[in-house]
Structure formats: structure tokens, C-alpha cells
Amino acid sequence: MVLLLGTFAPQLALFKQLYFKVLRPRGIVKPRPVQDRPEPHNFAQGMGRSRLAVASLFLVPLPVVGLALRSPRRRAGLHKRAFGFCLGCQIYYQLGSLPD
């Protein structure tokens, strides 16, 4: 639910609010500024949320399928944190470069 709200209304993004109002002012985390547009990141967040919603639907009847659908999202998050590569952003840019 947190990701879904943050996708459509960035001011309701709980994790961003936690970062900007709690963690950053106290010096717990340091900013690493990167000039970028928010649209690709919002798209990636929405894509991750939709995949997580589908995985949640499968958790009760077919737990193996539900867990299998969740694991690529976790790997994508790991790549974002460890290497600075956002898979959802890359998909956003690739979809934007398709001919009309």
C-alpha cells in the first residue's frame, strides 16, 4: 500500500517522508545527490508494486508461485542499492524509445 500511494501521490510516499523528515535531518544517512527526473522512478515504483500485488494474490493458494514472483523484485532492489542500476527506470526509458 505504501508503494502504491507513493506512486500516484509522491507527497504520501512513506519511505521518502521517513528519509526527508527523520533520517536525513538527524544525519543517520547522507544524501548522494543525482540529477534525475522523478517519472522513471515513479514508474519503477508502480511496476514493483503491481508485481508485489500479483504475488500477494498467489501467496495463499500457491505459495511457491507467490514467492517466485516476489524474488525478482527483491533482486531489482538490491541492484538499485548496490550498483545504482534501476531496472524499472531502464524499462521506462526503453518503452519511451519505442516508435509510435
C-alpha positions as CSV (number, residue, x, y, z in Angstrom):
1,M,0.0,0.0,0.0
2,V,2.9,2.4,0.8
3,L,4.4,2.0,-2.7
4,L,1.0,2.4,-4.4
5,L,0.3,5.6,-2.6
6,G,3.8,7.0,-3.3
7,T,3.5,6.1,-7.0
8,F,0.4,8.2,-7.5
9,A,0.9,10.9,-4.8
10,P,4.6,11.4,-4.1
11,Q,3.8,13.5,-1.0
12,L,2.3,10.4,0.5
13,A,5.4,8.2,0.0
14,L,6.1,7.0,3.5
15,F,9.7,6.0,2.8
16,K,10.5,9.4,1.3
17,Q,8.9,11.1,4.2
18,L,10.9,9.0,6.6
19,Y,14.1,9.8,4.8
20,F,13.5,13.6,4.4
21,K,11.9,14.2,7.9
22,V,13.7,11.7,10.2
23,L,16.8,10.1,8.8
24,R,18.4,12.9,6.8
25,P,18.0,15.7,9.4
26,R,19.5,13.6,12.1
27,G,22.5,12.7,10.0
28,I,21.7,9.0,10.1
29,V,22.0,8.8,6.3
30,K,23.9,11.1,4.0
31,P,22.4,12.3,0.7
32,R,24.0,11.2,-2.6
33,P,22.6,13.8,-5.0
34,V,21.9,12.7,-8.5
35,Q,20.2,14.9,-11.1
36,D,17.4,12.9,-12.5
37,R,13.7,13.1,-13.3
38,P,11.2,11.6,-10.9
39,E,9.0,10.0,-13.6
40,P,11.2,6.9,-14.3
41,H,11.5,6.2,-10.5
42,N,7.7,6.6,-10.0
43,F,7.2,4.2,-12.9
44,A,9.6,1.7,-11.4
45,Q,7.9,2.0,-8.0
46,G,4.5,1.4,-9.6
47,M,5.8,-1.6,-11.6
48,G,7.3,-3.1,-8.4
49,R,4.0,-2.5,-6.5
50,S,1.9,-4.1,-9.2
51,R,4.2,-7.2,-9.3
52,L,4.0,-7.4,-5.5
53,A,0.2,-7.2,-5.6
54,V,0.0,-10.1,-8.0
55,A,2.5,-12.1,-5.9
56,S,0.3,-11.4,-2.8
57,L,-2.7,-12.9,-4.6
58,F,-0.8,-16.1,-5.2
59,L,0.7,-16.4,-1.7
60,V,-2.3,-18.2,-0.2
61,P,-3.4,-20.7,-2.9
62,L,0.1,-21.2,-4.5
63,P,2.8,-20.0,-2.1
64,V,5.6,-21.2,-4.3
65,V,4.3,-19.1,-7.2
66,G,3.8,-16.1,-4.9
67,L,7.3,-16.3,-3.5
68,A,8.8,-16.8,-7.0
69,L,7.0,-13.6,-8.2
70,R,8.4,-11.6,-5.3
71,S,12.1,-12.6,-5.6
72,P,12.9,-10.7,-8.8
73,R,11.6,-7.5,-7.2
74,R,14.0,-8.0,-4.3
75,R,16.9,-8.6,-6.7
76,A,16.0,-5.4,-8.5
77,G,16.0,-3.5,-5.3
78,L,19.4,-5.0,-4.4
79,H,20.8,-3.9,-7.8
80,K,19.5,-0.4,-7.2
81,R,21.1,-0.1,-3.8
82,A,24.4,-1.9,-4.5
83,F,25.1,-0.8,-8.1
84,G,22.9,2.2,-8.7
85,F,21.1,0.4,-11.6
86,C,17.4,0.8,-11.6
87,L,15.8,-1.9,-13.7
88,G,12.4,-0.2,-13.7
89,C,13.9,3.1,-14.9
90,Q,15.7,1.2,-17.7
91,I,12.3,-0.3,-18.7
92,Y,10.7,3.1,-18.6
93,Y,13.4,4.6,-20.9
94,Q,13.2,1.6,-23.3
95,L,9.4,1.9,-23.5
96,G,9.8,5.6,-24.2
97,S,12.2,5.0,-27.1
98,L,9.8,2.6,-28.9
99,P,8.5,4.0,-32.2
100,D,4.8,5.1,-32.2
